[in-house]
């Protein structure tokens, strides 16, 4: 749904009588109005008020209309604002200058109130049409990305993964050690890219889905959930060369989560633990139940995070990138937060610098009953 434009109009006019007359006419026509008496005040008001339409006199103290227009067009938030210049200058030079700078309309003084209101109304119509066109273009782009881009990227990447895997299996008999190492690097890089792309497309899909999983949804058996969590943790830690560091403690508990979603959550928890802790330190996955909650958590003994860093966690954000080499876009935890929320759970991070981090998904026991 396309949001409606705010009916805000800014009038920048140095003549008090003219300014008051235009303000009254707009107010009676149910517009939200703000006025300014000179160029500097007008620019400040525009940036604060964010009007849909600006009506500006050409000749003003401090700054003239064209310079106000040029200044506001440099601000990204004002690019789509409709700008009307008005003046009593009849030579036409100012009009051409204003239109060349990007003015959307021009009023020649003197003009009637009816002419003025028709002009403002026409600018609002033009702004609404532009907004609809932009929204349609964005929707088309989103549809193209969600339907075509995954196939266009994943198909050749799957080929790279498959061919490199074949080469790895035959490398002992046919390749020199240095060539075998190159093939392994190619396969590892392809796996990393595959993981990142899956996260990216998954988060697009999750953000577009508003439905949550209700209590009536069918759930896997507790044994299946425990096995899925354990296998996801083993697979993820092994991919990072951390299989020996993993301590899996997965009890059989009932969760309102599909096997695929649980595997995705555990994968991201363990993947982040591998990135943010050193090889040789333990990574423990815990899956169990207290008196009030069913929990899935991963505990590492890594460098930890500050409360400020935890509060700023989000997509495409990683910390201390200049100090520590990290792979990926930082999408994983954002994706898991949405997955957990959609399945009725909560997400929590507990961390202390130099001691490690616990990342946890929790579901109330009352909501977990069949």
N, C-alpha and C positions, 0 to 999 in steps of 0.2 A: 504494500500500500504506500502510495506517495504522500508524504506529509504535506499539509497545506502551508503556504507561505505566511509568515506573520504580517499582519496588515500595518506595517510600520513605515512611516514617511518622515524623512528629515528635511526640513526647510532651512536653507542657509541664505539669509537675506539681511542686508544692513539697514534697509529702510524699515523703521519700527511699524509704521502704518501698514505697509505691504505685508510684512511678516505676520502681524496680528490678523490681517484679513485672510491670508492663506491658511493660517493655523485654524481659524474658526471654521472655514469652509471644509477643511479636511476632518475636523472633529465632528461636525454635524453629519458628515458622510460616513461616520463610524470608523475612521482610521485612527490608529495610535500615532500621535504626532509629537515630535520634538523639534525645537528650533535652535538656530545659532545665528549670531550677528556678524561674525567675521570668519575668515578662512581657517585660522588656527583652531578656533572654537568648533568650527564645523567638522574638521578632521577628527578631533578628539571625540565629538559627539557621535560621528559615524562609526568609529571603531568600538565605542562602548555600546551604542544603541542597536547596531547591526540592522539598519532599515532595509526593506526590500526595494524602496525607491528613494532617491535623493533628488530634491529640487534645489538648484543652486544658481544664484545670480552670478553673472560673469564678473562684474566690477565690485570687488569687496576689499575691505582693509586687510593688510598683511599678506594675503594670498588672493589671486583672482581665481575664477571658476575653473579655467583649464588646468591651472597648477594643482588645485584641489583634486580634480579628476585624475590627473597623472599620479599624484601621491597615493590616492586610494586604490588605484588599479594595481599598484605594486604589492598591496596586501592581499594574500591568497583568499582570505575570508570575504573580501569585497569584490572579487572578480565578477560575480554574477549579479551584483547590485545594479539596478536600472538607474541611470543618471540622466537627469533633465537639466539642461542649461537654459537660462532665461536672461534676456538683456534687451535694452532699448537701442543698442548699437545697430544701425540699419545698413552699414557698409557690407556686411556679410563676411568680413575677414575673420571675426571672432567665431562665427558659426562654423566656418570651414575648419578652423583650428580645433574647436571643441569636438566636432564629429571625427576628425582625423585621430584625436586622442582616444576615441572610444565612447563619446557621449551617445546615448541611445535616443534622445529626442531633443528638440529645441523649441522654446517658446519665445516669440517676439513680443515685447512689450509695446503698447498696452494690450492686454488680453482680458477676456471676460472670465468670471469665476467658472462658468460652464465649460469654457474651453480648457481651463486649467484642470478641472476635475476629469474631463474626458481624456486628457493627456495622461494624467496619473493612472486612471483606470486602464488605459491601453497598455501602459508600462507594466502594470500588475499582470495583465493577461499575457503579455510577452514573457514575463519572468516565469509564469506558471507553465507556459509551453516549453520554455527552455529546460525547466526542472523535470518535466515529464519526459522530454527527449533524452536528457542525461540519465534518468532512471531506467528508461527502456534500454539504452545502450549499456548501462551497467548490468542490468539483468541478463541481456544477451551475452555479455562477456562472461558473467558468472556461469551461465548455462553451458557456454562453450568450454570453459575451464573444467567444470565438474563432469561433463560427459565425454569430452574428446581428449583433453590433455592427459588424464591418467593412462589411457590406452596408448597414446602417442609416445609417452615417456616410458611406460612400464614394458611395452613389447620389446623394444631393442635392449632394454636393461636386462630383461629375463634371458634374452639370447646371450648376453655377455656373461651372466651368472652361470648359465648352463654350459657354455663352451669352456669357460675357465675351469669349471668343476671337472669336466672331462679331461682337460689337460693336466689338472692336478692329480687325478687318479692314475694317469699314465706317465707322470713325470719321473718316477723312480727309474723307469727303464729307458726313457728316451731323451732326458734332458740333463744338461749340466746343472750343478747346484745353483749357479748364479741365475740361470734361466728359470729354474724351478721357483726360486725366491721371487722373481719378477711376476710369474703367473699367480703366485699366492697373494702378492700385493694387489694385483689387478682384481682378483676375486674378492679380497677384503674391502677394497675401495667400492666395488660394485654393491656389495652387501650393505655397506654404510649408506650409499646413495639410495638404495632400495628402501632402507629403513626410514630415512629422512623423508622421502617422497610419500611413503605410506602414512607417516604421521601428518604430513601436510594435507593430503587429500582426506584423511580421516577427520581432521579437525574441521575442514570445510563441511563435511557431511554432518558431523555432530552439531555444529553451530546452526545448520539449517533445519535440524530436527528439534521440534519443541516438545514432542511427546516424551513422557517418562515411563519407566517400566512399573506397572502397578502390581499390587499384591496378587492379582489373579493370574499374572503371567506365569507360564510354566518355568520351573527352575530345574537345573541339573541336580542330581543326587550329591550329597556332601562328599562322597568318595570321588566322584568325577571332578568336583571343584578342587579338592585337595590335589588330585593328580595333575589337573591343568595348571594350577599355580606352581607346583613343583617342577613340571616339565618346562614351563616358560622361564623360570628362574635358572634352571640348568642350562637351557639353550642360550639364554642371554649372557650369562656369566662365561660360558664356554666361548662364545663369539669374541669376547673381549680378553680371552686368555686368563680368566679369573675363576675357572671351574674349581680349582683347589681351595679357593678362598670362601666358597659358598657353604653356608650352614642352613640347610632347609629344615624348617620345623613347621610343617603344615598339617594341622589337625583337620579332621573331617567335620566341617560345620556347614550350616545352612545359610546361604547368601542369596539375596534377590538380584543376582547377576548372571548373565549368560557366560558360558565357557569362553567365548571369544572376547567378551569385554573384560573378564577377569584376567585372561592371558595378556591382554593389552595393558592393563593396569600394572600387573606384576612385571611385565617386560620393561616398562618405563621406569618403575621404581628401581629395579635392579640395574638397568642401563645407567641411570644417573648415579647410583652408588658406585658403579665401576669407574665412571668418569671422574668422580670427585673424591676418590680414595686411592691409595697406593697399592700396587700389587703386593700380595703377601699379608695384607690386613684383612680381617674377616668381613664378610657381607652376610648378614643373617636375615632370612625371610621367616616371618612369623605369621601364622594363620591360626587364630583361636577365638575363644569367646569368654567374655567376662559376664558378670551378673547383668550388665546393662547393654553391652554392645558386642557385636561380632566384628573382628578386626583383621585386616591384612596389612602388615607393615614390613618395611625393609630397613635394617639398621646397618650403617657403615661406620667405620672408624677413620673417616677422612678429615679434611681440613675444616669442615663445618661452615656455617653461615651466621652472619649477624642478624639481629631482628629486623634491621632496615632492609637487608637483602631479601629476607623472607617476605617482607611486606611488598616488595617490588617484583616478585616473581610473576612472569607472564610470557606470552609467546614471543619468540625471537630475542629473548633476553638471557644473557649469560654473564657471570661475574668473574672479574679478575682475568679477562681473556688475554690481556697483555702479559700476565705473569704465568698463567698456566695454559697449556695447549689443550683445547677442548674441541670435540667434533660435534657437528649438528647445529641446528638452528635454535635450540631451546624450546621446541614445540612440545616435547613429551609431557612435561608436568601440566601444561595448560590443557592438553588433550585429556589426560587422566582426570583432571578436576571436573571437566564437563561430563565425562563418562560416569564418574562417581555420583555427581549431582543428579544426572538423569536416572540413575538407578536408586535414588533415595538415600544416598549416603553423604558423608561429610569427609572433607580432606583436611589433613593437618600435618604440619612440619614442626619438628622439635630439633633444635640444633644449637651447638655451642662451638665457638671457634677453637680449633685445635683438638677437639674431642670427637666430632662426628655428627651424623645427622640421622634422624628417624623420620621416615615419610610414611604416613598412615592413612588408610581408608577405613571408615567406621560406619556400621549400620546398627540402628537400635534393635535390640533383640525382639521387641514387640512387633516390629515390622518384618521380622524374618520368619515368623511362624507361618506354617502352611495354612 
